[in-house]
Amino acid sequence: MLGRMREAARGALDFVYPPCCPGCQVILGRHAGICAQCWSSLRFIERPYCEVLGLPFAHDLGPGILCADAIADPPPFTRLRSAVVHDGLARNLVHGLKYRDRTDLAPMMAQWMVRASDGLIADCDAVVPVPLHRYRLLARKFNQAGELARAIAHQTGKPLSTGLLARKRRTRQQIGLSANARRENVQGAFSVAEENRVELAGKRILLVDDVYTTGATVAAATRAMIRGGASEVRVLTFARALSDHI
């Protein structure tokens, strides 16, 4: 009886809001899908790439190769992986989740992130989203990184910890800022409350965000968690901004 009621509810929802591709709006047979044409436009980030920063290489340079940025300015996190290049449909998906309340996209996006995680999730102790400041959270009503982290935790069975890390200072939007300005904008913006340090102590953390651009935000969040007692922080994002392969 309950199953039939759920089927009827889904049918009514599909009638009012028919499933369609988030890229081109063509009608699909199910929700949370992508049409073949839009799927072919996505640029998934695959090997070969930098072992630390996950930056894709145009040619395979051999195992363990690092990019110039990872050598010259090693990040505070141990490894970074991203699912797709931040352009075209991928950018539309991020904007849909972030600005148009399309939280229904999060499970699909999270599936791609899990696929791209390259071992980051297997032995992590907790999944932690990059937090929003409380005023921005009130204005936006939800945290897009939190939606992705929740879906990843659900799909992998890993614990979700949304309260370990706090954004104690309200920062400017990072869009349009230079790399140096981004670093200054988020410097000291994150903290771990004293009562959370026991829970964080010695933990391997998977830090989740929607887009990696210069890395300023996840680096600042990582430093706060390391100061708070975490033994290691890995970073997983849905998209990564790239000029091109190197």
Buried (B, 14 or more C-beta within 10 A) or exposed (E): EEEEEEEEEEEEEEEEEEBBBBBEEEEBEEBBBBBEEBEEBBBBBEEBBBBBBBBBBEEEEEEEBBBEBBEEEEBBBBBBBBBBBBBBBBBBBBEBBBEEEBBBBBBBBBBBBBEBBBEBBEEBBBBBBBBBBEEBBEEEEBBBBBBBBBBBBBBBEBEBBBEBBBBBEEBEEBEEBEEEBBBBBBBEBBBBBEEBBEBBEEBBBBBBBBBBBBBBBBBBBBBBBBEBBBBBBBBBBBBBBBEEBB
